[in-house]
Structure formats: structure tokens, C-alpha cells
């Protein structure tokens, strides 16, 4: 397969901050190696991603330990925006689940009402063993 079909060459001006941060995140999470990222995203320079890792990453290159340095404001804003989007998706999903649960509860109540009317027993009360036996017998008859 021709390499030009795999990726398109980029110039330094094509790299947005968001793009750089995304690649740094993928590399630091171990999702992709530096050389694989170069091929995948068509980055020409051998040291480009390494420089991004030093500039934007969470690793302290001087002490060879994870860094807890403060992030640049743009990086922090982008992280918070991503977190907000994720929380909004989760909220939407949970609201849908609540709606489904509410509908199920209504249907179950209707089914209990119908069963109580049909078999003339109070299902919602604590039924005695005799009532349960008579319910089982009447169900078998039907």
C-alpha cells in the first residue's frame, strides 16, 4: 500500500493546540507509541511529538518522574470542556433511564391493579400464605 494513502503530510502550521494535546494524551495513556502517532497523523519531524510531550505532557523530563506542574490555561480549559461534554452525555443518558424506569413503574402498577381486580385480592398488602395458595390455584385454573 502506498504511504500517501495512509496519511497526508502536514506543515507545522496545521497543528492546533487541541491536536497536540490529543496526541500527547494518547501517547501518555499508552494508547499509541510516538512513532505510531507520527505515522497515523502524518507528522514529519522525528522530535515533534517528543517536544510536545515535554511542553504539554505530565512527565517531568529533568527528574524523570510524573509532573504535577500547572497546565497552561488553554490546556486546562480544553480538559474542562471535554469533561463538561462527558457529563452532559451522562446526564442525558441518566435522564432517559429515569424516564424508562418511571414508565415501567406505571405499567407495573397498572398490572397489579388489573390482577387485584381480576383475582379479587390485595397484592400490595402483605398477603397471608392462604391468600397466596388461593391465588396460585386460581391462576392454575385459568
OpenMM code with the backbone's topology and positions (N, CA, C; nanometers):
from openmm import Vec3, app, unit

residues = "UNK UNK UNK UNK UNK UNK UNK UNK UNK UNK UNK UNK UNK UNK UNK UNK UNK UNK UNK UNK UNK UNK UNK UNK UNK UNK UNK UNK UNK UNK UNK UNK UNK UNK UNK UNK UNK UNK UNK UNK UNK UNK UNK UNK UNK UNK UNK UNK UNK UNK UNK UNK UNK UNK UNK UNK UNK UNK UNK UNK UNK UNK UNK UNK UNK UNK UNK UNK UNK UNK UNK UNK UNK UNK UNK UNK UNK UNK UNK UNK UNK UNK UNK UNK UNK UNK UNK UNK UNK UNK UNK UNK UNK UNK UNK UNK UNK UNK UNK UNK UNK UNK UNK UNK UNK UNK UNK UNK UNK UNK UNK UNK UNK UNK UNK UNK UNK UNK UNK UNK UNK UNK UNK UNK UNK UNK UNK UNK UNK UNK UNK UNK UNK UNK UNK UNK UNK UNK UNK UNK UNK UNK".split()
positions = [
    Vec3(0.0846, -0.1181, 0.0000),
    Vec3(0.0000, 0.0000, 0.0000),
    Vec3(0.0889, 0.1242, 0.0000),
    Vec3(0.0544, 0.2224, -0.0753),
    Vec3(0.1304, 0.3466, -0.0862),
    Vec3(0.1148, 0.4275, 0.0428),
    Vec3(0.2243, 0.4779, 0.0968),
    Vec3(0.2204, 0.5533, 0.2217),
    Vec3(0.1333, 0.6777, 0.2131),
    Vec3(0.1218, 0.7378, 0.0962),
    Vec3(0.0413, 0.8590, 0.0824),
    Vec3(-0.1065, 0.8300, 0.1056),
    Vec3(-0.1495, 0.7068, 0.0870),
    Vec3(-0.2884, 0.6704, 0.1129),
    Vec3(-0.3148, 0.6564, 0.2625),
    Vec3(-0.2104, 0.6304, 0.3418),
    Vec3(-0.2271, 0.6108, 0.4851),
    Vec3(-0.2450, 0.7443, 0.5572),
    Vec3(-0.1656, 0.8438, 0.5219),
    Vec3(-0.1748, 0.9731, 0.5886),
    Vec3(-0.1367, 1.0837, 0.4920),
    Vec3(-0.1740, 1.2039, 0.5303),
    Vec3(-0.1351, 1.3180, 0.4473),
    Vec3(-0.0306, 1.3985, 0.5232),
    Vec3(0.0662, 1.4489, 0.4516),
    Vec3(0.1724, 1.5287, 0.5125),
    Vec3(0.1145, 1.6603, 0.5626),
    Vec3(0.1673, 1.7076, 0.6721),
    Vec3(0.1208, 1.8323, 0.7317),
    Vec3(0.2374, 1.9289, 0.7439),
    Vec3(0.2042, 2.0540, 0.7613),
    Vec3(0.3072, 2.1532, 0.7911),
    Vec3(0.2910, 2.1937, 0.9367),
    Vec3(0.3902, 2.2563, 0.9922),
    Vec3(0.3868, 2.2940, 1.1334),
    Vec3(0.2646, 2.3813, 1.1646),
    Vec3(0.2196, 2.4605, 1.0704),
    Vec3(0.1066, 2.5491, 1.0930),
    Vec3(-0.0257, 2.4729, 1.1059),
    Vec3(-0.0287, 2.3479, 1.0590),
    Vec3(-0.1517, 2.2683, 1.0651),
    Vec3(-0.1832, 2.2168, 1.2053),
    Vec3(-0.0876, 2.2193, 1.2954),
    Vec3(-0.1060, 2.1578, 1.4251),
    Vec3(-0.1690, 2.2557, 1.5240),
    Vec3(-0.2947, 2.2319, 1.5563),
    Vec3(-0.3619, 2.3155, 1.6561),
    Vec3(-0.3213, 2.2677, 1.7955),
    Vec3(-0.3453, 2.3519, 1.8935),
    Vec3(-0.3161, 2.3149, 2.0315),
    Vec3(-0.3972, 2.1919, 2.0711),
    Vec3(-0.5214, 2.1884, 2.0314),
    Vec3(-0.6073, 2.0747, 2.0640),
    Vec3(-0.5510, 1.9457, 2.0037),
    Vec3(-0.5041, 1.9527, 1.8803),
    Vec3(-0.4448, 1.8375, 1.8129),
    Vec3(-0.3219, 1.7891, 1.8896),
    Vec3(-0.2348, 1.8829, 1.9270),
    Vec3(-0.1139, 1.8478, 2.0006),
    Vec3(-0.1485, 1.7812, 2.1336),
    Vec3(-0.2446, 1.8393, 2.2055),
    Vec3(-0.2833, 1.7855, 2.3355),
    Vec3(-0.3452, 1.6467, 2.3229),
    Vec3(-0.4204, 1.6246, 2.2155),
    Vec3(-0.4815, 1.4941, 2.1936),
    Vec3(-0.3745, 1.3871, 2.1722),
    Vec3(-0.2734, 1.4198, 2.0930),
    Vec3(-0.1651, 1.3240, 2.0672),
    Vec3(-0.0864, 1.2987, 2.1951),
    Vec3(-0.0565, 1.4032, 2.2703),
    Vec3(0.0145, 1.3876, 2.3971),
    Vec3(-0.0643, 1.2963, 2.4907),
    Vec3(-0.1941, 1.3166, 2.4963),
    Vec3(-0.2795, 1.2347, 2.5826),
    Vec3(-0.2754, 1.0879, 2.5386),
    Vec3(-0.2896, 1.0626, 2.4087),
    Vec3(-0.2876, 0.9251, 2.3582),
    Vec3(-0.1549, 0.8566, 2.3900),
    Vec3(-0.0448, 0.9283, 2.3704),
    Vec3(0.0877, 0.8704, 2.3960),
    Vec3(0.1051, 0.8446, 2.5450),
    Vec3(0.0672, 0.9407, 2.6297),
    Vec3(0.0861, 0.9238, 2.7736),
    Vec3(-0.0030, 0.8147, 2.8318),
    Vec3(-0.1194, 0.7929, 2.7730),
    Vec3(-0.2076, 0.6854, 2.8197),
    Vec3(-0.1638, 0.5493, 2.7669),
    Vec3(-0.0647, 0.5484, 2.6781),
    Vec3(-0.0155, 0.4227, 2.6231),
    Vec3(-0.1012, 0.3672, 2.5118),
    Vec3(-0.1904, 0.4497, 2.4588),
    Vec3(-0.2781, 0.4047, 2.3505),
    Vec3(-0.2023, 0.3920, 2.2190),
    Vec3(-0.0917, 0.4655, 2.2076),
    Vec3(-0.0168, 0.4679, 2.0825),
    Vec3(0.1276, 0.5080, 2.1147),
    Vec3(0.2213, 0.4573, 2.0364),
    Vec3(0.3611, 0.4957, 2.0571),
    Vec3(0.3888, 0.6250, 1.9804),
    Vec3(0.5018, 0.6861, 2.0099),
    Vec3(0.5392, 0.8107, 1.9425),
    Vec3(0.5537, 0.7861, 1.7923),
    Vec3(0.6224, 0.6775, 1.7553),
    Vec3(0.6427, 0.6511, 1.6119),
    Vec3(0.5107, 0.6167, 1.5422),
    Vec3(0.4230, 0.5445, 1.6110),
    Vec3(0.2914, 0.5134, 1.5521),
    Vec3(0.2075, 0.6395, 1.5351),
    Vec3(0.2168, 0.7301, 1.6311),
    Vec3(0.1432, 0.8565, 1.6219),
    Vec3(0.1927, 0.9384, 1.5031),
    Vec3(0.3250, 0.9378, 1.4819),
    Vec3(0.3819, 1.0099, 1.3666),
    Vec3(0.3223, 0.9572, 1.2371),
    Vec3(0.3172, 0.8245, 1.2251),
    Vec3(0.2633, 0.7656, 1.1022),
    Vec3(0.1128, 0.7895, 1.0896),
    Vec3(0.0436, 0.7684, 1.1991),
    Vec3(-0.1028, 0.7814, 1.1972),
    Vec3(-0.1474, 0.9225, 1.1595),
    Vec3(-0.0798, 1.0227, 1.2148),
    Vec3(-0.1227, 1.1610, 1.1953),
    Vec3(-0.0391, 1.2376, 1.0916),
    Vec3(0.0575, 1.1703, 1.0300),
    Vec3(0.1362, 1.2340, 0.9239),
    Vec3(0.2269, 1.3440, 0.9728),
    Vec3(0.2849, 1.3255, 1.0903),
    Vec3(0.3750, 1.4250, 1.1461),
    Vec3(0.5153, 1.3972, 1.0939),
    Vec3(0.5779, 1.4989, 1.0346),
    Vec3(0.7037, 1.4775, 0.9634),
    Vec3(0.8257, 1.4713, 1.0538),
    Vec3(0.8373, 1.5606, 1.1488),
    Vec3(0.9581, 1.5689, 1.2306),
    Vec3(0.9709, 1.4546, 1.3291),
    Vec3(1.0958, 1.4024, 1.3436),
    Vec3(1.1204, 1.2925, 1.4366),
    Vec3(1.1017, 1.3350, 1.5824),
    Vec3(1.1311, 1.4589, 1.6133),
    Vec3(1.1252, 1.5052, 1.7521),
    Vec3(1.0020, 1.5885, 1.7835),
    Vec3(0.9143, 1.6077, 1.6871),
    Vec3(0.7982, 1.6960, 1.7070),
    Vec3(0.7136, 1.6504, 1.8246),
    Vec3(0.6736, 1.5247, 1.8247),
    Vec3(0.5869, 1.4740, 1.9324),
    Vec3(0.6620, 1.4740, 2.0649),
    Vec3(0.7912, 1.4414, 2.0618),
    Vec3(0.8700, 1.4432, 2.1855),
    Vec3(0.8727, 1.5834, 2.2451),
    Vec3(0.8821, 1.6839, 2.1602),
    Vec3(0.8796, 1.8223, 2.2087),
    Vec3(0.7438, 1.8559, 2.2696),
    Vec3(0.6360, 1.8074, 2.2049),
    Vec3(0.5017, 1.8300, 2.2593),
    Vec3(0.4868, 1.7620, 2.3944),
    Vec3(0.5413, 1.6412, 2.4067),
    Vec3(0.5351, 1.5702, 2.5338),
    Vec3(0.6073, 1.6475, 2.6432),
    Vec3(0.7229, 1.7063, 2.6079),
    Vec3(0.7970, 1.7847, 2.7059),
    Vec3(0.7228, 1.9130, 2.7425),
    Vec3(0.6589, 1.9728, 2.6444),
    Vec3(0.5915, 2.1014, 2.6669),
    Vec3(0.4556, 2.0851, 2.7347),
    Vec3(0.3771, 1.9854, 2.6900),
    Vec3(0.2387, 1.9733, 2.7358),
    Vec3(0.2121, 1.8515, 2.8225),
    Vec3(0.3062, 1.7581, 2.8284),
    Vec3(0.2838, 1.6329, 2.8993),
    Vec3(0.2911, 1.6457, 3.0503),
    Vec3(0.2636, 1.5358, 3.1174),
    Vec3(0.2627, 1.5332, 3.2637),
    Vec3(0.3879, 1.4682, 3.3194),
    Vec3(0.4898, 1.4482, 3.2382),
    Vec3(0.6131, 1.3842, 3.2824),
    Vec3(0.7206, 1.4904, 3.3020),
    Vec3(0.7884, 1.4860, 3.4163),
    Vec3(0.8977, 1.5793, 3.4453),
    Vec3(1.0252, 1.5215, 3.3850),
    Vec3(1.0678, 1.5748, 3.2718),
    Vec3(1.1791, 1.5187, 3.1964),
    Vec3(1.3124, 1.5369, 3.2675),
    Vec3(1.3267, 1.6401, 3.3491),
    Vec3(1.4529, 1.6610, 3.4203),
    Vec3(1.4718, 1.5589, 3.5310),
    Vec3(1.3641, 1.5310, 3.6057),
    Vec3(1.3731, 1.4379, 3.7184),
    Vec3(1.3240, 1.2982, 3.6827),
    Vec3(1.2764, 1.2800, 3.5612),
    Vec3(1.2259, 1.1505, 3.5132),
    Vec3(1.1124, 1.0970, 3.6016),
    Vec3(1.0209, 1.1861, 3.6418),
    Vec3(0.9064, 1.1473, 3.7231),
    Vec3(0.7824, 1.2171, 3.6698),
    Vec3(0.6639, 1.1618, 3.7006),
    Vec3(0.5416, 1.2314, 3.6594),
    Vec3(0.5363, 1.3708, 3.7222),
    Vec3(0.4938, 1.4665, 3.6455),
    Vec3(0.4934, 1.6059, 3.6893),
    Vec3(0.3551, 1.6459, 3.7374),
    Vec3(0.3551, 1.7325, 3.8342),
    Vec3(0.2281, 1.7895, 3.8807),
    Vec3(0.2299, 1.9398, 3.8570),
    Vec3(0.2966, 1.9786, 3.7474),
    Vec3(0.3051, 2.1196, 3.7123),
    Vec3(0.1675, 2.1704, 3.6733),
    Vec3(0.1479, 2.2987, 3.6939),
    Vec3(0.0230, 2.3569, 3.6499),
    Vec3(0.0215, 2.3596, 3.4973),
    Vec3(-0.0945, 2.3403, 3.4427),
    Vec3(-0.1097, 2.3364, 3.2980),
    Vec3(-0.1379, 2.4761, 3.2459),
    Vec3(-0.1085, 2.4964, 3.1185),
    Vec3(-0.1376, 2.6258, 3.0595),
    Vec3(-0.2892, 2.6435, 3.0570),
    Vec3(-0.3371, 2.7662, 3.0678),
    Vec3(-0.4820, 2.7892, 3.0748),
    Vec3(-0.5604, 2.7258, 2.9597),
    Vec3(-0.5064, 2.7324, 2.8374),
    Vec3(-0.5781, 2.6748, 2.7237),
    Vec3(-0.5940, 2.5240, 2.7400),
    Vec3(-0.4899, 2.4586, 2.7923),
    Vec3(-0.4961, 2.3144, 2.8125),
    Vec3(-0.5991, 2.2805, 2.9195),
    Vec3(-0.6007, 2.3552, 3.0276),
    Vec3(-0.6971, 2.3321, 3.1358),
    Vec3(-0.8399, 2.3562, 3.0862),
    Vec3(-0.8604, 2.4604, 3.0072),
    Vec3(-0.9934, 2.4904, 2.9523),
    Vec3(-1.0405, 2.3763, 2.8634),
    Vec3(-0.9514, 2.3261, 2.7781),
    Vec3(-0.9896, 2.2170, 2.6883),
    Vec3(-1.0252, 2.0911, 2.7670),
    Vec3(-0.9488, 2.0614, 2.8725),
    Vec3(-0.9792, 1.9456, 2.9555),
    Vec3(-1.1150, 1.9609, 3.0227),
    Vec3(-1.1421, 2.0800, 3.0746),
    Vec3(-1.2702, 2.1049, 3.1405),
    Vec3(-1.3861, 2.0988, 3.0412),
    Vec3(-1.3663, 2.1493, 2.9193),
    Vec3(-1.4710, 2.1414, 2.8174),
    Vec3(-1.5008, 1.9953, 2.7828),
    Vec3(-1.3972, 1.9142, 2.7731),
    Vec3(-1.4169, 1.7718, 2.7443),
    Vec3(-1.4919, 1.7051, 2.8586),
    Vec3(-1.4582, 1.7432, 2.9818),
    Vec3(-1.5258, 1.6859, 3.0982),
    Vec3(-1.6732, 1.7272, 3.1005),
    Vec3(-1.7018, 1.8529, 3.0663),
    Vec3(-1.8403, 1.9014, 3.0616),
    Vec3(-1.9205, 1.8229, 2.9579),
    Vec3(-1.8611, 1.8003, 2.8396),
    Vec3(-1.9306, 1.7233, 2.7363),
    Vec3(-1.9618, 1.5828, 2.7839),
    Vec3(-1.8656, 1.5194, 2.8509),
    Vec3(-1.8871, 1.3849, 2.9022),
    Vec3(-1.9980, 1.3843, 3.0060),
    Vec3(-1.9969, 1.4805, 3.0969),
    Vec3(-2.1004, 1.4886, 3.1995),
    Vec3(-2.2378, 1.5158, 3.1390),
    Vec3(-2.2434, 1.5973, 3.0339),
    Vec3(-2.3710, 1.6230, 2.9673),
    Vec3(-2.4253, 1.4957, 2.9036),
    Vec3(-2.3371, 1.4167, 2.8411),
    Vec3(-2.3808, 1.2895, 2.7830),
    Vec3(-2.4319, 1.1955, 2.8911),
    Vec3(-2.3592, 1.1883, 3.0030),
    Vec3(-2.4019, 1.1021, 3.1128),
    Vec3(-2.5357, 1.1476, 3.1696),
    Vec3(-2.5537, 1.2779, 3.1822),
    Vec3(-2.6791, 1.3327, 3.2337),
    Vec3(-2.7954, 1.2965, 3.1419),
    Vec3(-2.7761, 1.3111, 3.0118),
    Vec3(-2.8799, 1.2771, 2.9152),
    Vec3(-2.9161, 1.1296, 2.9246),
    Vec3(-2.8144, 1.0446, 2.9339),
    Vec3(-2.8379, 0.9011, 2.9451),
    Vec3(-2.9166, 0.8678, 3.0718),
    Vec3(-2.8760, 0.9278, 3.1840),
    Vec3(-2.9440, 0.9003, 3.3102),
    Vec3(-3.0868, 0.9540, 3.3108),
    Vec3(-3.1085, 1.0690, 3.2488),
    Vec3(-3.2449, 1.1209, 3.2382),
    Vec3(-3.3328, 1.0247, 3.1583),
    Vec3(-3.2767, 0.9683, 3.0526),
    Vec3(-3.3508, 0.8691, 2.9724),
    Vec3(-3.3820, 0.7460, 3.0580),
    Vec3(-3.2845, 0.6996, 3.1360),
    Vec3(-3.3055, 0.5822, 3.2212),
    Vec3(-3.4151, 0.6093, 3.3243),
    Vec3(-3.4187, 0.7303, 3.3801),
    Vec3(-3.5225, 0.7665, 3.4767),
    Vec3(-3.6588, 0.7632, 3.4093),
    Vec3(-3.6661, 0.8149, 3.2891),
    Vec3(-3.7922, 0.8157, 3.2149),
    Vec3(-3.8409, 0.6735, 3.1902),
    Vec3(-3.7507, 0.5863, 3.1483),
    Vec3(-3.7869, 0.4464, 3.1242),
    Vec3(-3.8329, 0.3801, 3.2537),
    Vec3(-3.7611, 0.4062, 3.3636),
    Vec3(-3.7985, 0.3484, 3.4928),
    Vec3(-3.9360, 0.3968, 3.5384),
    Vec3(-3.9636, 0.5250, 3.5179),
    Vec3(-4.0949, 0.5792, 3.5545),
    Vec3(-4.2061, 0.5109, 3.4750),
    Vec3(-4.1830, 0.4915, 3.3460),
    Vec3(-4.2834, 0.4248, 3.2626),
    Vec3(-4.3046, 0.2806, 3.3061),
    Vec3(-4.1964, 0.2121, 3.3412),
    Vec3(-4.2078, 0.0738, 3.3885),
    Vec3(-4.2880, 0.0678, 3.5184),
    Vec3(-4.2611, 0.1623, 3.6090),
    Vec3(-4.3328, 0.1647, 3.7363),
    Vec3(-4.4824, 0.1842, 3.7132),
    Vec3(-4.5185, 0.2702, 3.6211),
    Vec3(-4.6602, 0.2934, 3.5887),
    Vec3(-4.7232, 0.1660, 3.5330),
    Vec3(-4.6523, 0.0998, 3.4426),
    Vec3(-4.7050, -0.0242, 3.3832),
    Vec3(-4.7206, -0.1322, 3.4894),
    Vec3(-4.6209, -0.1465, 3.5791),
    Vec3(-4.6296, -0.2470, 3.6844),
    Vec3(-4.7465, -0.2175, 3.7776),
    Vec3(-4.7681, -0.0903, 3.8104),
    Vec3(-4.8835, -0.0534, 3.8931),
    Vec3(-5.0141, -0.0911, 3.8244),
    Vec3(-5.0217, -0.0649, 3.6942),
    Vec3(-5.1431, -0.0995, 3.6195),
    Vec3(-5.1647, -0.2509, 3.6199),
    Vec3(-5.0555, -0.3264, 3.6060),
    Vec3(-5.0670, -0.4726, 3.6062),
    Vec3(-5.1142, -0.5231, 3.7428),
    Vec3(-5.0626, -0.4637, 3.8499),
    Vec3(-5.1053, -0.5036, 3.9842),
    Vec3(-5.2519, -0.4687, 4.0053),
    Vec3(-5.2924, -0.3481, 3.9618),
    Vec3(-5.4338, -0.3092, 3.9724),
    Vec3(-5.5234, -0.4082, 3.8986),
    Vec3(-5.4832, -0.4451, 3.7787),
    Vec3(-5.5611, -0.5394, 3.6989),
    Vec3(-5.5673, -0.6766, 3.7661),
    Vec3(-5.4548, -0.7224, 3.8187),
    Vec3(-5.4515, -0.8526, 3.8856),
    Vec3(-5.5365, -0.8497, 4.0123),
    Vec3(-5.5288, -0.7408, 4.0890),
    Vec3(-5.6112, -0.7302, 4.2095),
    Vec3(-5.7598, -0.7331, 4.1754),
    Vec3(-5.7971, -0.6646, 4.0695),
    Vec3(-5.9376, -0.6606, 4.0280),
    Vec3(-5.9825, -0.7972, 3.9767),
    Vec3(-5.8988, -0.8608, 3.8950),
    Vec3(-5.9332, -0.9896, 3.8336),
    Vec3(-5.9442, -1.1011, 3.9369),
    Vec3(-5.8502, -1.1064, 4.0314),
    Vec3(-5.8465, -1.2166, 4.1281),
    Vec3(-5.9025, -1.1778, 4.2645),
    Vec3(-5.9502, -1.0550, 4.2776),
    Vec3(-6.0131, -1.0031, 4.3991),
    Vec3(-5.9271, -1.0251, 4.5241),
    Vec3(-5.8002, -0.9885, 4.5147),
    Vec3(-5.7116, -0.9947, 4.6312),
    Vec3(-5.6284, -0.8670, 4.6353),
    Vec3(-5.5786, -0.8392, 4.7544),
    Vec3(-5.4920, -0.7224, 4.7700),
    Vec3(-5.3465, -0.7675, 4.7574),
    Vec3(-5.2859, -0.7434, 4.6440),
    Vec3(-5.1469, -0.7836, 4.6203),
    Vec3(-5.0517, -0.6911, 4.6943),
    Vec3(-5.0845, -0.5651, 4.7028),
    Vec3(-4.9951, -0.4689, 4.7653),
    Vec3(-4.9850, -0.4879, 4.9164),
    Vec3(-5.0847, -0.5495, 4.9795),
    Vec3(-5.0774, -0.5780, 5.1222),
    Vec3(-4.9906, -0.7011, 5.1414),
    Vec3(-4.9441, -0.7190, 5.2643),
    Vec3(-4.8723, -0.8415, 5.2949),
    Vec3(-4.9733, -0.9555, 5.2951),
    Vec3(-4.9643, -1.0404, 5.1953),
    Vec3(-5.0603, -1.1487, 5.1808),
    Vec3(-5.0259, -1.2628, 5.2750),
    Vec3(-5.1306, -1.3244, 5.3272),
    Vec3(-5.1102, -1.4422, 5.4122),
    Vec3(-5.0807, -1.5621, 5.3230),
    Vec3(-5.0228, -1.6675, 5.3791),
    Vec3(-4.9932, -1.7866, 5.2982),
    Vec3(-5.1188, -1.8458, 5.2330),
    Vec3(-5.2337, -1.8358, 5.3024),
    Vec3(-5.3579, -1.8893, 5.2458),
    Vec3(-5.3983, -1.8122, 5.1203),
    Vec3(-5.3830, -1.6792, 5.1254),
    Vec3(-5.4171, -1.5975, 5.0088),
    Vec3(-5.3257, -1.6312, 4.8910),
    Vec3(-5.1984, -1.6536, 4.9200),
    Vec3(-5.1054, -1.6875, 4.8130),
    Vec3(-5.1414, -1.8222, 4.7503),
    Vec3(-5.1817, -1.9201, 4.8348),
    Vec3(-5.2208, -2.0517, 4.7824),
    Vec3(-5.3455, -2.0406, 4.6954),
    Vec3(-5.4448, -1.9614, 4.7425),
    Vec3(-5.5663, -1.9460, 4.6625),
    Vec3(-5.5365, -1.8739, 4.5313),
    Vec3(-5.4417, -1.7793, 4.5339),
    Vec3(-5.4010, -1.7101, 4.4117),
    Vec3(-5.3364, -1.8091, 4.3148),
    Vec3(-5.2475, -1.8924, 4.3662),
    Vec3(-5.1813, -1.9916, 4.2811),
    Vec3(-5.2843, -2.0873, 4.2192),
    Vec3(-5.3830, -2.1306, 4.3005),
    Vec3(-5.4848, -2.2226, 4.2490),
    Vec3(-5.5714, -2.1557, 4.1428),
    Vec3(-5.6080, -2.0305, 4.1632),
    Vec3(-5.6911, -1.9616, 4.0648),
    Vec3(-5.6126, -1.9348, 3.9373),
    Vec3(-5.4844, -1.9150, 3.9473),
    Vec3(-5.4020, -1.8949, 3.8273),
    Vec3(-5.3931, -2.0245, 3.7487),
    Vec3(-5.3806, -2.1386, 3.8193),
    Vec3(-5.3728, -2.2682, 3.7520),
    Vec3(-5.5023, -2.3007, 3.6778),
    Vec3(-5.6148, -2.2570, 3.7328),
    Vec3(-5.7438, -2.2815, 3.6696),
    Vec3(-5.7592, -2.2045, 3.5386),
    Vec3(-5.6957, -2.0895, 3.5315),
    Vec3(-5.7107, -2.0029, 3.4130),
    Vec3(-5.6254, -2.0487, 3.3035),
] * unit.nanometer
topology = app.Topology()
chain = topology.addChain("A")
for resn in residues:
    res = topology.addResidue(resn, chain)
    for name in ("N", "CA", "C"):
        topology.addAtom(name, app.Element.getBySymbol(name[0]), res)
